[in-house]
């Protein structure tokens, strides 16, 4: 399956996220030359994004959103897009394997995306800079070998490694001092992120496999080896 990354980055001029542009630019550059088709949609507004999604929903394999979220809706640059609509679109995207909703308290979306193999989101509000650094670190690790996108275990490992880098060496750009963030606060920010694998998603094994080792495929556990 050819990978197709769709990244939506929507900022609110009245309440701008300072590091959203940095995240968008980084991921746009990162996906170049990886053999992955990408669609970066930045501050186009609700109607333009809705029209675009109608054309590419069945092509995309990775969906990423970064921006404000609240009151059961994504905040776009001109209006809101209700969670219920997005959930229905993504649950019916037949080739989608990974969704990352990188905004404040996106747990409702994570919980209701039951027909997407891998979903990442947040339980509570998230800091803009922290969201940017975790997101960019995750995709950087994941794309060191794009073959990893075929396996849910590898995607999870990339996410856990990104968490580890945050835990080990997180600082705000331009401030090299260590120990600015108490460890408990840092741990809470990391625990805020939710990583969910929906093993019962339709056609899970056509979109992803559980594990790179064929002996670990769930179907093999249903059979016994012949003597």
FIGUSE-757681 format. One record per atom (N, C-alpha, C): residue number from 1; atom name; x, y, z. Coordinates in nm, 2 decimals. Example, Ala and Ser with C-alpha at 12.3 -4.5 7.8 and 13.67 -1.06 7.14 Angstrom:
BEGIN
1; N; 1.32; -0.57; 0.78
1; CA; 1.23; -0.45; 0.78
1; C; 1.32; -0.33; 0.78
2; N; 1.28; -0.22; 0.71
2; CA; 1.37; -0.11; 0.71
2; C; 1.29; 0.00; 0.79
This chain:
BEGIN
1; N; 0.08; -0.12; 0.00
1; CA; 0.00; 0.00; 0.00
1; C; 0.09; 0.12; 0.00
2; N; 0.06; 0.22; -0.09
2; CA; 0.13; 0.35; -0.09
2; C; 0.09; 0.43; 0.03
3; N; 0.19; 0.49; 0.10
3; CA; 0.15; 0.57; 0.21
3; C; 0.11; 0.71; 0.16
4; N; 0.01; 0.77; 0.23
4; CA; -0.04; 0.90; 0.20
4; C; -0.06; 0.98; 0.33
5; N; 0.02; 1.08; 0.36
5; CA; 0.01; 1.15; 0.48
5; C; -0.07; 1.28; 0.46
6; N; -0.17; 1.30; 0.54
6; CA; -0.25; 1.43; 0.54
6; C; -0.22; 1.50; 0.67
7; N; -0.16; 1.62; 0.66
7; CA; -0.14; 1.70; 0.78
7; C; -0.22; 1.83; 0.78
8; N; -0.31; 1.85; 0.87
8; CA; -0.39; 1.97; 0.88
8; C; -0.34; 2.05; 1.00
9; N; -0.30; 2.18; 0.97
9; CA; -0.24; 2.27; 1.07
9; C; -0.33; 2.40; 1.07
10; N; -0.41; 2.42; 1.17
10; CA; -0.50; 2.53; 1.17
10; C; -0.48; 2.61; 1.29
11; N; -0.45; 2.74; 1.27
11; CA; -0.42; 2.83; 1.38
11; C; -0.54; 2.93; 1.39
12; N; -0.55; 2.98; 1.52
12; CA; -0.66; 3.08; 1.54
12; C; -0.59; 3.22; 1.56
13; N; -0.62; 3.31; 1.48
13; CA; -0.55; 3.44; 1.48
13; C; -0.58; 3.52; 1.61
14; N; -0.69; 3.49; 1.68
14; CA; -0.72; 3.55; 1.80
14; C; -0.65; 3.49; 1.92
15; N; -0.61; 3.36; 1.91
15; CA; -0.55; 3.29; 2.01
15; C; -0.44; 3.20; 1.95
16; N; -0.34; 3.26; 1.89
16; CA; -0.24; 3.18; 1.81
16; C; -0.16; 3.09; 1.89
17; N; -0.13; 2.97; 1.83
17; CA; -0.03; 2.88; 1.89
17; C; 0.11; 2.91; 1.83
18; N; 0.20; 2.95; 1.92
18; CA; 0.33; 3.00; 1.88
18; C; 0.41; 2.91; 1.80
19; N; 0.40; 2.78; 1.82
19; CA; 0.49; 2.68; 1.76
19; C; 0.42; 2.59; 1.66
20; N; 0.30; 2.63; 1.62
20; CA; 0.23; 2.55; 1.52
20; C; 0.29; 2.55; 1.39
21; N; 0.34; 2.67; 1.35
21; CA; 0.40; 2.69; 1.22
21; C; 0.53; 2.61; 1.21
22; N; 0.61; 2.61; 1.32
22; CA; 0.73; 2.53; 1.33
22; C; 0.70; 2.38; 1.30
23; N; 0.60; 2.33; 1.37
23; CA; 0.56; 2.19; 1.35
23; C; 0.52; 2.16; 1.21
24; N; 0.44; 2.25; 1.15
24; CA; 0.40; 2.23; 1.01
24; C; 0.52; 2.23; 0.92
25; N; 0.61; 2.32; 0.93
25; CA; 0.72; 2.33; 0.84
25; C; 0.82; 2.21; 0.86
26; N; 0.84; 2.17; 0.98
26; CA; 0.92; 2.06; 1.01
26; C; 0.87; 1.93; 0.94
27; N; 0.74; 1.90; 0.96
27; CA; 0.68; 1.78; 0.91
27; C; 0.67; 1.79; 0.75
28; N; 0.65; 1.90; 0.70
28; CA; 0.65; 1.92; 0.56
28; C; 0.78; 1.88; 0.50
29; N; 0.89; 1.93; 0.56
29; CA; 1.02; 1.90; 0.51
29; C; 1.06; 1.75; 0.54
30; N; 1.02; 1.70; 0.66
30; CA; 1.06; 1.56; 0.70
30; C; 1.00; 1.46; 0.60
31; N; 0.88; 1.48; 0.55
31; CA; 0.82; 1.38; 0.46
31; C; 0.87; 1.38; 0.32
32; N; 0.95; 1.48; 0.29
32; CA; 1.01; 1.49; 0.15
32; C; 1.11; 1.38; 0.13
33; N; 1.11; 1.32; 0.01
33; CA; 1.21; 1.22; -0.02
33; C; 1.20; 1.08; 0.05
34; N; 1.08; 1.06; 0.12
34; CA; 1.06; 0.94; 0.19
34; C; 0.97; 0.84; 0.11
35; N; 0.94; 0.87; -0.01
35; CA; 0.85; 0.79; -0.09
35; C; 0.71; 0.79; -0.04
36; N; 0.67; 0.89; 0.03
36; CA; 0.54; 0.90; 0.09
36; C; 0.47; 1.02; 0.03
37; N; 0.35; 1.00; -0.03
37; CA; 0.27; 1.12; -0.08
37; C; 0.22; 1.20; 0.04
38; N; 0.23; 1.33; 0.03
38; CA; 0.18; 1.41; 0.14
38; C; 0.09; 1.52; 0.10
39; N; 0.01; 1.56; 0.19
39; CA; -0.08; 1.67; 0.16
39; C; -0.08; 1.76; 0.29
40; N; -0.01; 1.87; 0.28
40; CA; 0.00; 1.96; 0.40
40; C; -0.11; 2.08; 0.38
41; N; -0.20; 2.09; 0.47
41; CA; -0.31; 2.19; 0.46
41; C; -0.30; 2.28; 0.58
42; N; -0.26; 2.41; 0.55
42; CA; -0.23; 2.50; 0.65
42; C; -0.33; 2.62; 0.64
43; N; -0.41; 2.64; 0.75
43; CA; -0.49; 2.76; 0.76
43; C; -0.58; 2.78; 0.64
44; N; -0.64; 2.68; 0.59
44; CA; -0.73; 2.69; 0.47
44; C; -0.88; 2.71; 0.51
45; N; -0.91; 2.68; 0.64
45; CA; -1.05; 2.70; 0.68
45; C; -1.13; 2.57; 0.66
46; N; -1.25; 2.57; 0.72
46; CA; -1.34; 2.45; 0.73
46; C; -1.38; 2.41; 0.59
47; N; -1.44; 2.50; 0.51
47; CA; -1.49; 2.46; 0.38
47; C; -1.39; 2.40; 0.29
48; N; -1.27; 2.46; 0.28
48; CA; -1.16; 2.41; 0.20
48; C; -1.11; 2.28; 0.24
49; N; -1.10; 2.26; 0.37
49; CA; -1.06; 2.13; 0.42
49; C; -1.16; 2.02; 0.40
50; N; -1.29; 2.05; 0.42
50; CA; -1.40; 1.96; 0.40
50; C; -1.40; 1.91; 0.25
51; N; -1.38; 2.00; 0.16
51; CA; -1.38; 1.97; 0.02
51; C; -1.26; 1.88; -0.01
52; N; -1.14; 1.91; 0.04
52; CA; -1.02; 1.83; 0.02
52; C; -1.04; 1.69; 0.07
53; N; -1.09; 1.68; 0.19
53; CA; -1.11; 1.55; 0.25
53; C; -1.21; 1.46; 0.17
54; N; -1.30; 1.52; 0.11
54; CA; -1.39; 1.44; 0.02
54; C; -1.32; 1.38; -0.09
55; N; -1.21; 1.44; -0.14
55; CA; -1.14; 1.39; -0.25
55; C; -1.03; 1.29; -0.21
56; N; -0.98; 1.30; -0.09
56; CA; -0.86; 1.22; -0.05
56; C; -0.88; 1.12; 0.06
57; N; -1.00; 1.12; 0.12
57; CA; -1.02; 1.04; 0.24
57; C; -0.99; 0.89; 0.22
58; N; -1.03; 0.83; 0.10
58; CA; -1.00; 0.69; 0.08
58; C; -0.86; 0.67; 0.03
59; N; -0.78; 0.77; 0.01
59; CA; -0.64; 0.75; -0.02
59; C; -0.55; 0.76; 0.10
60; N; -0.58; 0.84; 0.20
60; CA; -0.49; 0.87; 0.30
60; C; -0.47; 0.75; 0.39
61; N; -0.34; 0.73; 0.44
61; CA; -0.31; 0.63; 0.53
61; C; -0.27; 0.68; 0.67
62; N; -0.23; 0.81; 0.67
62; CA; -0.20; 0.88; 0.80
62; C; -0.27; 1.01; 0.80
63; N; -0.34; 1.04; 0.91
63; CA; -0.41; 1.17; 0.93
63; C; -0.35; 1.23; 1.05
64; N; -0.31; 1.36; 1.04
64; CA; -0.26; 1.43; 1.15
64; C; -0.32; 1.57; 1.16
65; N; -0.37; 1.61; 1.28
65; CA; -0.42; 1.74; 1.30
65; C; -0.35; 1.81; 1.42
66; N; -0.31; 1.93; 1.40
66; CA; -0.25; 2.01; 1.51
66; C; -0.32; 2.14; 1.51
67; N; -0.37; 2.18; 1.63
67; CA; -0.44; 2.31; 1.64
67; C; -0.52; 2.31; 1.77
68; N; -0.60; 2.41; 1.79
68; CA; -0.69; 2.41; 1.91
68; C; -0.80; 2.31; 1.90
69; N; -0.84; 2.26; 2.02
69; CA; -0.95; 2.17; 2.03
69; C; -1.02; 2.20; 2.16
70; N; -1.16; 2.21; 2.15
70; CA; -1.23; 2.23; 2.28
70; C; -1.38; 2.23; 2.25
71; N; -1.46; 2.20; 2.35
71; CA; -1.61; 2.19; 2.33
71; C; -1.65; 2.09; 2.22
72; N; -1.58; 1.98; 2.22
72; CA; -1.61; 1.87; 2.12
72; C; -1.60; 1.92; 1.98
73; N; -1.50; 2.00; 1.95
73; CA; -1.48; 2.05; 1.81
73; C; -1.33; 2.09; 1.79
74; N; -1.29; 2.07; 1.67
74; CA; -1.16; 2.12; 1.63
74; C; -1.18; 2.27; 1.59
75; N; -1.08; 2.35; 1.63
75; CA; -1.09; 2.50; 1.60
75; C; -1.01; 2.52; 1.48
76; N; -1.07; 2.55; 1.36
76; CA; -1.00; 2.59; 1.24
76; C; -0.98; 2.74; 1.24
77; N; -0.91; 2.78; 1.14
77; CA; -0.87; 2.93; 1.13
77; C; -1.00; 3.02; 1.11
78; N; -1.11; 2.96; 1.07
78; CA; -1.23; 3.05; 1.05
78; C; -1.35; 3.00; 1.12
79; N; -1.35; 2.88; 1.17
79; CA; -1.47; 2.82; 1.23
79; C; -1.43; 2.69; 1.30
80; N; -1.53; 2.62; 1.35
80; CA; -1.51; 2.49; 1.42
80; C; -1.56; 2.38; 1.33
81; N; -1.50; 2.26; 1.36
81; CA; -1.54; 2.14; 1.29
81; C; -1.57; 2.04; 1.40
82; N; -1.70; 2.00; 1.41
82; CA; -1.74; 1.91; 1.52
82; C; -1.67; 1.78; 1.52
83; N; -1.64; 1.73; 1.64
83; CA; -1.58; 1.60; 1.66
83; C; -1.66; 1.49; 1.59
84; N; -1.79; 1.49; 1.60
84; CA; -1.87; 1.39; 1.55
84; C; -1.85; 1.37; 1.40
85; N; -1.84; 1.48; 1.33
85; CA; -1.82; 1.48; 1.18
85; C; -1.69; 1.42; 1.15
86; N; -1.58; 1.46; 1.22
86; CA; -1.45; 1.41; 1.19
86; C; -1.44; 1.26; 1.22
87; N; -1.50; 1.22; 1.33
87; CA; -1.50; 1.08; 1.37
87; C; -1.56; 0.99; 1.27
88; N; -1.68; 1.04; 1.21
88; CA; -1.74; 0.96; 1.11
88; C; -1.66; 0.95; 0.98
89; N; -1.60; 1.06; 0.94
89; CA; -1.51; 1.06; 0.82
89; C; -1.40; 0.96; 0.84
90; N; -1.33; 0.97; 0.95
90; CA; -1.21; 0.89; 0.97
90; C; -1.24; 0.74; 1.00
91; N; -1.35; 0.71; 1.07
91; CA; -1.39; 0.57; 1.09
91; C; -1.43; 0.50; 0.96
92; N; -1.46; 0.58; 0.86
92; CA; -1.50; 0.52; 0.73
92; C; -1.39; 0.54; 0.62
93; N; -1.27; 0.58; 0.66
93; CA; -1.16; 0.59; 0.57
93; C; -1.09; 0.45; 0.56
94; N; -1.11; 0.39; 0.45
94; CA; -1.08; 0.24; 0.44
94; C; -0.93; 0.21; 0.44
95; N; -0.85; 0.30; 0.41
95; CA; -0.70; 0.27; 0.41
95; C; -0.63; 0.34; 0.52
96; N; -0.70; 0.41; 0.61
96; CA; -0.64; 0.48; 0.71
96; C; -0.58; 0.39; 0.82
97; N; -0.45; 0.41; 0.86
97; CA; -0.39; 0.32; 0.96
97; C; -0.35; 0.40; 1.08
98; N; -0.33; 0.53; 1.07
98; CA; -0.28; 0.61; 1.19
98; C; -0.34; 0.74; 1.19
99; N; -0.40; 0.78; 1.31
99; CA; -0.45; 0.92; 1.33
99; C; -0.38; 0.98; 1.45
100; N; -0.33; 1.10; 1.44
100; CA; -0.27; 1.17; 1.55
100; C; -0.34; 1.30; 1.56
101; N; -0.42; 1.32; 1.67
101; CA; -0.49; 1.44; 1.69
101; C; -0.42; 1.52; 1.80
102; N; -0.34; 1.61; 1.76
102; CA; -0.24; 1.68; 1.85
102; C; -0.30; 1.82; 1.89
103; N; -0.40; 1.81; 1.98
103; CA; -0.46; 1.93; 2.03
103; C; -0.50; 1.91; 2.18
104; N; -0.56; 2.00; 2.24
104; CA; -0.60; 1.99; 2.38
104; C; -0.72; 1.89; 2.40
105; N; -0.70; 1.80; 2.49
105; CA; -0.81; 1.71; 2.53
105; C; -0.89; 1.65; 2.42
106; N; -0.82; 1.57; 2.34
106; CA; -0.88; 1.51; 2.22
106; C; -0.93; 1.36; 2.25
107; N; -0.94; 1.33; 2.38
107; CA; -0.97; 1.20; 2.42
107; C; -1.10; 1.15; 2.36
108; N; -1.20; 1.23; 2.35
108; CA; -1.33; 1.19; 2.29
108; C; -1.31; 1.14; 2.15
109; N; -1.22; 1.20; 2.07
109; CA; -1.19; 1.15; 1.93
109; C; -1.12; 1.02; 1.94
110; N; -1.02; 1.01; 2.03
110; CA; -0.95; 0.89; 2.04
110; C; -1.04; 0.77; 2.08
111; N; -1.13; 0.79; 2.17
111; CA; -1.21; 0.68; 2.22
111; C; -1.31; 0.64; 2.11
112; N; -1.36; 0.73; 2.03
112; CA; -1.46; 0.70; 1.93
112; C; -1.41; 0.66; 1.79
113; N; -1.28; 0.67; 1.77
113; CA; -1.22; 0.62; 1.65
113; C; -1.19; 0.47; 1.67
114; N; -1.29; 0.39; 1.67
114; CA; -1.28; 0.25; 1.69
114; C; -1.24; 0.17; 1.56
115; N; -1.26; 0.24; 1.45
115; CA; -1.23; 0.17; 1.32
115; C; -1.10; 0.21; 1.26
116; N; -1.02; 0.28; 1.33
116; CA; -0.88; 0.32; 1.29
116; C; -0.78; 0.24; 1.36
117; N; -0.69; 0.17; 1.30
117; CA; -0.60; 0.08; 1.37
117; C; -0.52; 0.14; 1.48
118; N; -0.46; 0.26; 1.46
118; CA; -0.37; 0.33; 1.56
118; C; -0.42; 0.47; 1.58
119; N; -0.44; 0.51; 1.70
119; CA; -0.49; 0.65; 1.73
119; C; -0.40; 0.71; 1.84
120; N; -0.36; 0.84; 1.82
120; CA; -0.29; 0.91; 1.93
120; C; -0.36; 1.04; 1.96
121; N; -0.37; 1.07; 2.08
121; CA; -0.44; 1.20; 2.12
121; C; -0.40; 1.23; 2.26
122; N; -0.48; 1.32; 2.32
122; CA; -0.45; 1.37; 2.46
122; C; -0.57; 1.36; 2.55
123; N; -0.54; 1.34; 2.68
123; CA; -0.65; 1.33; 2.78
123; C; -0.69; 1.47; 2.83
124; N; -0.60; 1.56; 2.84
124; CA; -0.62; 1.70; 2.89
124; C; -0.55; 1.80; 2.81
125; N; -0.56; 1.93; 2.84
125; CA; -0.49; 2.03; 2.76
125; C; -0.34; 2.01; 2.75
126; N; -0.28; 2.05; 2.64
126; CA; -0.14; 2.02; 2.62
126; C; -0.07; 2.15; 2.58
127; N; 0.05; 2.17; 2.62
127; CA; 0.13; 2.29; 2.59
127; C; 0.17; 2.29; 2.45
128; N; 0.16; 2.40; 2.38
128; CA; 0.20; 2.41; 2.24
128; C; 0.34; 2.36; 2.21
129; N; 0.44; 2.41; 2.28
129; CA; 0.57; 2.37; 2.25
129; C; 0.60; 2.23; 2.27
130; N; 0.54; 2.17; 2.38
130; CA; 0.55; 2.03; 2.41
130; C; 0.49; 1.95; 2.30
131; N; 0.37; 1.99; 2.26
131; CA; 0.30; 1.92; 2.15
131; C; 0.38; 1.91; 2.02
132; N; 0.45; 2.02; 1.99
132; CA; 0.53; 2.03; 1.87
132; C; 0.65; 1.94; 1.88
133; N; 0.72; 1.94; 1.99
133; CA; 0.84; 1.86; 2.01
133; C; 0.81; 1.71; 2.01
134; N; 0.70; 1.67; 2.07
134; CA; 0.67; 1.53; 2.08
134; C; 0.63; 1.48; 1.94
135; N; 0.55; 1.56; 1.87
135; CA; 0.50; 1.52; 1.73
135; C; 0.62; 1.51; 1.64
136; N; 0.71; 1.61; 1.63
136; CA; 0.82; 1.61; 1.54
136; C; 0.92; 1.49; 1.57
137; N; 0.94; 1.47; 1.70
137; CA; 1.03; 1.36; 1.74
137; C; 0.97; 1.23; 1.70
138; N; 0.84; 1.21; 1.72
138; CA; 0.77; 1.08; 1.68
138; C; 0.78; 1.05; 1.53
139; N; 0.75; 1.15; 1.45
139; CA; 0.76; 1.13; 1.30
139; C; 0.90; 1.11; 1.26
140; N; 1.00; 1.18; 1.32
140; CA; 1.14; 1.17; 1.28
140; C; 1.18; 1.03; 1.31
141; N; 1.15; 0.97; 1.42
141; CA; 1.19; 0.83; 1.45
141; C; 1.12; 0.73; 1.36
142; N; 0.99; 0.75; 1.34
142; CA; 0.91; 0.66; 1.26
142; C; 0.96; 0.66; 1.12
143; N; 1.00; 0.77; 1.06
143; CA; 1.05; 0.78; 0.92
143; C; 1.19; 0.74; 0.90
144; N; 1.26; 0.71; 1.01
144; CA; 1.40; 0.66; 0.98
144; C; 1.39; 0.53; 0.90
145; N; 1.28; 0.46; 0.91
145; CA; 1.26; 0.35; 0.82
145; C; 1.11; 0.34; 0.79
146; N; 1.07; 0.40; 0.68
146; CA; 0.92; 0.41; 0.64
146; C; 0.85; 0.27; 0.64
147; N; 0.93; 0.16; 0.63
147; CA; 0.87; 0.03; 0.64
147; C; 0.80; 0.01; 0.77
148; N; 0.84; 0.08; 0.88
148; CA; 0.78; 0.07; 1.01
148; C; 0.63; 0.10; 1.01
149; N; 0.59; 0.18; 0.91
149; CA; 0.45; 0.22; 0.90
149; C; 0.36; 0.10; 0.87
150; N; 0.42; -0.01; 0.84
150; CA; 0.34; -0.13; 0.81
150; C; 0.30; -0.21; 0.94
151; N; 0.36; -0.17; 1.05
151; CA; 0.35; -0.25; 1.17
151; C; 0.31; -0.17; 1.29
152; N; 0.20; -0.21; 1.36
152; CA; 0.15; -0.13; 1.47
152; C; 0.25; -0.13; 1.59
153; N; 0.33; -0.24; 1.60
153; CA; 0.43; -0.25; 1.71
153; C; 0.54; -0.15; 1.68
154; N; 0.58; -0.13; 1.56
154; CA; 0.69; -0.04; 1.53
154; C; 0.64; 0.11; 1.55
155; N; 0.51; 0.13; 1.51
155; CA; 0.46; 0.27; 1.53
155; C; 0.46; 0.30; 1.68
156; N; 0.42; 0.20; 1.76
156; CA; 0.41; 0.22; 1.91
156; C; 0.55; 0.24; 1.96
157; N; 0.65; 0.16; 1.91
157; CA; 0.79; 0.18; 1.96
157; C; 0.84; 0.32; 1.93
158; N; 0.81; 0.37; 1.81
158; CA; 0.85; 0.50; 1.77
158; C; 0.79; 0.61; 1.87
159; N; 0.66; 0.59; 1.90
159; CA; 0.60; 0.68; 2.00
159; C; 0.66; 0.67; 2.13
160; N; 0.69; 0.55; 2.18
160; CA; 0.75; 0.54; 2.31
160; C; 0.89; 0.60; 2.32
161; N; 0.97; 0.58; 2.20
161; CA; 1.10; 0.64; 2.20
161; C; 1.09; 0.79; 2.20
162; N; 0.99; 0.85; 2.13
162; CA; 0.97; 0.99; 2.13
162; C; 0.94; 1.04; 2.27
163; N; 0.86; 0.97; 2.34
163; CA; 0.83; 1.00; 2.48
163; C; 0.96; 1.00; 2.56
164; N; 1.05; 0.90; 2.54
164; CA; 1.17; 0.89; 2.61
164; C; 1.26; 1.01; 2.59
165; N; 1.27; 1.05; 2.46
165; CA; 1.35; 1.17; 2.43
165; C; 1.30; 1.30; 2.51
166; N; 1.16; 1.31; 2.51
166; CA; 1.11; 1.42; 2.58
166; C; 1.14; 1.41; 2.73
167; N; 1.13; 1.29; 2.79
167; CA; 1.16; 1.27; 2.93
167; C; 1.31; 1.30; 2.96
168; N; 1.40; 1.26; 2.86
168; CA; 1.54; 1.27; 2.89
168; C; 1.60; 1.41; 2.86
169; N; 1.54; 1.48; 2.77
169; CA; 1.61; 1.61; 2.73
169; C; 1.51; 1.70; 2.67
170; N; 1.41; 1.75; 2.75
170; CA; 1.31; 1.84; 2.70
170; C; 1.35; 1.98; 2.75
171; N; 1.35; 2.08; 2.66
171; CA; 1.37; 2.22; 2.70
171; C; 1.31; 2.30; 2.60
172; N; 1.28; 2.43; 2.63
172; CA; 1.22; 2.52; 2.54
172; C; 1.32; 2.58; 2.46
173; N; 1.30; 2.59; 2.33
173; CA; 1.40; 2.65; 2.23
173; C; 1.45; 2.78; 2.29
174; N; 1.59; 2.79; 2.28
174; CA; 1.66; 2.91; 2.32
174; C; 1.69; 2.91; 2.46
175; N; 1.65; 2.82; 2.54
175; CA; 1.68; 2.81; 2.68
175; C; 1.74; 2.68; 2.71
176; N; 1.88; 2.67; 2.73
176; CA; 1.95; 2.55; 2.74
176; C; 1.96; 2.50; 2.88
177; N; 1.91; 2.58; 2.98
177; CA; 1.91; 2.54; 3.12
177; C; 1.84; 2.41; 3.14
178; N; 1.89; 2.32; 3.22
178; CA; 1.83; 2.20; 3.25
178; C; 1.75; 2.21; 3.38
179; N; 1.65; 2.13; 3.40
179; CA; 1.58; 2.13; 3.53
179; C; 1.47; 2.24; 3.54
180; N; 1.43; 2.30; 3.42
180; CA; 1.33; 2.40; 3.43
180; C; 1.20; 2.35; 3.46
181; N; 1.17; 2.23; 3.41
181; CA; 1.04; 2.16; 3.44
181; C; 1.06; 2.05; 3.54
182; N; 0.99; 2.06; 3.65
182; CA; 1.00; 1.95; 3.75
182; C; 0.96; 1.82; 3.69
183; N; 1.03; 1.72; 3.74
183; CA; 1.01; 1.58; 3.67
183; C; 0.86; 1.54; 3.68
184; N; 0.79; 1.57; 3.79
184; CA; 0.65; 1.53; 3.80
184; C; 0.57; 1.60; 3.70
185; N; 0.60; 1.72; 3.67
185; CA; 0.52; 1.80; 3.57
185; C; 0.55; 1.74; 3.43
186; N; 0.67; 1.71; 3.41
186; CA; 0.71; 1.65; 3.28
186; C; 0.64; 1.52; 3.26
187; N; 0.64; 1.44; 3.37
187; CA; 0.57; 1.31; 3.36
187; C; 0.43; 1.32; 3.33
188; N; 0.36; 1.42; 3.39
188; CA; 0.22; 1.44; 3.37
188; C; 0.19; 1.48; 3.23
189; N; 0.28; 1.56; 3.17
189; CA; 0.27; 1.60; 3.03
189; C; 0.28; 1.48; 2.94
190; N; 0.37; 1.39; 2.97
190; CA; 0.38; 1.27; 2.89
190; C; 0.27; 1.17; 2.91
191; N; 0.22; 1.16; 3.03
191; CA; 0.11; 1.07; 3.06
191; C; -0.02; 1.12; 3.00
192; N; -0.02; 1.25; 2.96
192; CA; -0.14; 1.31; 2.90
192; C; -0.17; 1.25; 2.76
193; N; -0.06; 1.20; 2.70
193; CA; -0.08; 1.14; 2.56
193; C; -0.13; 1.00; 2.57
194; N; -0.23; 0.97; 2.48
194; CA; -0.29; 0.84; 2.47
194; C; -0.25; 0.77; 2.34
195; N; -0.21; 0.65; 2.35
195; CA; -0.17; 0.57; 2.23
195; C; -0.26; 0.45; 2.24
196; N; -0.35; 0.43; 2.13
196; CA; -0.44; 0.32; 2.13
196; C; -0.43; 0.24; 2.00
197; N; -0.43; 0.11; 2.02
197; CA; -0.44; 0.02; 1.90
197; C; -0.58; -0.05; 1.90
198; N; -0.65; -0.03; 1.79
198; CA; -0.78; -0.10; 1.77
198; C; -0.77; -0.22; 1.69
199; N; -0.74; -0.33; 1.76
199; CA; -0.71; -0.46; 1.69
199; C; -0.83; -0.51; 1.61
200; N; -0.95; -0.46; 1.65
200; CA; -1.07; -0.51; 1.59
200; C; -1.12; -0.42; 1.48
201; N; -1.04; -0.32; 1.44
201; CA; -1.08; -0.23; 1.33
201; C; -1.09; -0.32; 1.20
202; N; -1.18; -0.28; 1.12
202; CA; -1.21; -0.35; 0.99
202; C; -1.08; -0.36; 0.91
203; N; -1.05; -0.48; 0.86
203; CA; -0.94; -0.50; 0.77
203; C; -0.80; -0.46; 0.84
204; N; -0.80; -0.48; 0.97
204; CA; -0.68; -0.44; 1.04
204; C; -0.55; -0.50; 0.98
205; N; -0.56; -0.62; 0.94
205; CA; -0.43; -0.69; 0.89
205; C; -0.40; -0.65; 0.74
206; N; -0.50; -0.59; 0.67
206; CA; -0.47; -0.54; 0.54
206; C; -0.40; -0.40; 0.55
207; N; -0.43; -0.33; 0.66
207; CA; -0.38; -0.20; 0.68
207; C; -0.25; -0.20; 0.76
208; N; -0.25; -0.29; 0.86
208; CA; -0.13; -0.31; 0.95
208; C; -0.12; -0.45; 0.99
209; N; -0.01; -0.49; 1.05
209; CA; 0.01; -0.62; 1.11
209; C; 0.04; -0.59; 1.26
210; N; 0.02; -0.69; 1.34
210; CA; 0.05; -0.67; 1.48
210; C; 0.20; -0.66; 1.51
211; N; 0.27; -0.75; 1.45
211; CA; 0.41; -0.77; 1.48
211; C; 0.49; -0.81; 1.36
212; N; 0.62; -0.76; 1.36
212; CA; 0.70; -0.80; 1.24
212; C; 0.73; -0.95; 1.24
213; N; 0.73; -1.01; 1.35
213; CA; 0.76; -1.16; 1.35
213; C; 0.64; -1.24; 1.32
214; N; 0.64; -1.31; 1.20
214; CA; 0.52; -1.38; 1.16
214; C; 0.47; -1.48; 1.26
215; N; 0.56; -1.53; 1.35
215; CA; 0.52; -1.63; 1.45
215; C; 0.43; -1.56; 1.55
216; N; 0.43; -1.43; 1.56
216; CA; 0.34; -1.35; 1.65
216; C; 0.21; -1.31; 1.59
217; N; 0.19; -1.33; 1.46
217; CA; 0.06; -1.29; 1.41
217; C; -0.05; -1.36; 1.48
218; N; -0.16; -1.29; 1.51
218; CA; -0.27; -1.36; 1.59
218; C; -0.32; -1.48; 1.53
219; N; -0.33; -1.48; 1.39
219; CA; -0.39; -1.60; 1.33
219; C; -0.31; -1.73; 1.36
220; N; -0.18; -1.71; 1.37
220; CA; -0.09; -1.83; 1.40
220; C; -0.13; -1.90; 1.53
221; N; -0.18; -1.82; 1.63
221; CA; -0.21; -1.88; 1.76
221; C; -0.34; -1.96; 1.75
222; N; -0.41; -1.96; 1.64
222; CA; -0.53; -2.04; 1.62
222; C; -0.50; -2.18; 1.57
223; N; -0.37; -2.21; 1.54
223; CA; -0.34; -2.33; 1.48
223; C; -0.22; -2.40; 1.56
224; N; -0.21; -2.53; 1.55
224; CA; -0.10; -2.59; 1.61
224; C; -0.01; -2.65; 1.51
225; N; 0.12; -2.65; 1.53
225; CA; 0.22; -2.70; 1.44
225; C; 0.20; -2.85; 1.42
226; N; 0.22; -2.90; 1.30
226; CA; 0.21; -3.04; 1.27
226; C; 0.34; -3.10; 1.31
227; N; 0.34; -3.22; 1.36
227; CA; 0.46; -3.29; 1.40
227; C; 0.54; -3.33; 1.28
